[in-house]
Amino acid sequence: MNAPSKHMTGSFDIDRLLDALAEKVAARLRGQVAGPAAVTPRLLTVEEAGRYLGRSKESVQHLVAGGKVPTVRSDRRVFLDVRDLDAWIEATKSV
């Protein structure tokens, strides 16, 4: 059995609380690194492309409708290739 903590007040043990909190944080970090979020998709939806570019969904739809970025179409769905978005960024940079 563990020796009483110096930080124990009544029935409250701060060291136990900190250990439990540290374990929860570590578990979440392990889940983020090992989980499906670690895979970055090459094709993005219009909404995801908006987040990638820091723009609204509507703004990306205008880029698509204006033919400023190529799209990948599958059935009725529209996707944008991350590489094309990166190329668009490079092409529209000004000095």
ChimeraX attribute file (.defattr): number of C-alpha atoms within 10 A of each C-alpha:
attribute: neighborCount
match mode: 1-to-1
recipient: residues
	/A:1	3
	/A:2	4
	/A:3	5
	/A:4	8
	/A:5	12
	/A:6	9
	/A:7	11
	/A:8	12
	/A:9	9
	/A:10	6
	/A:11	6
	/A:12	11
	/A:13	14
	/A:14	14
	/A:15	13
	/A:16	13
	/A:17	11
	/A:18	11
	/A:19	11
	/A:20	12
	/A:21	12
	/A:22	12
	/A:23	12
	/A:24	12
	/A:25	12
	/A:26	12
	/A:27	11
	/A:28	12
	/A:29	12
	/A:30	11
	/A:31	13
	/A:32	12
	/A:33	11
	/A:34	11
	/A:35	10
	/A:36	9
	/A:37	10
	/A:38	10
	/A:39	9
	/A:40	9
	/A:41	9
	/A:42	11
	/A:43	17
	/A:44	20
	/A:45	17
	/A:46	21
	/A:47	18
	/A:48	17
	/A:49	21
	/A:50	17
	/A:51	14
	/A:52	14
	/A:53	16
	/A:54	11
	/A:55	13
	/A:56	16
	/A:57	17
	/A:58	12
	/A:59	15
	/A:60	23
	/A:61	17
	/A:62	13
	/A:63	13
	/A:64	17
	/A:65	12
	/A:66	10
	/A:67	10
	/A:68	13
	/A:69	17
	/A:70	16
	/A:71	20
	/A:72	13
	/A:73	10
	/A:74	8
	/A:75	6
	/A:76	5
	/A:77	10
	/A:78	15
	/A:79	19
	/A:80	22
	/A:81	18
	/A:82	17
	/A:83	11
	/A:84	16
	/A:85	19
	/A:86	12
	/A:87	12
	/A:88	14
	/A:89	11
	/A:90	10
	/A:91	9
	/A:92	8
	/A:93	7
	/A:94	5
	/A:95	3
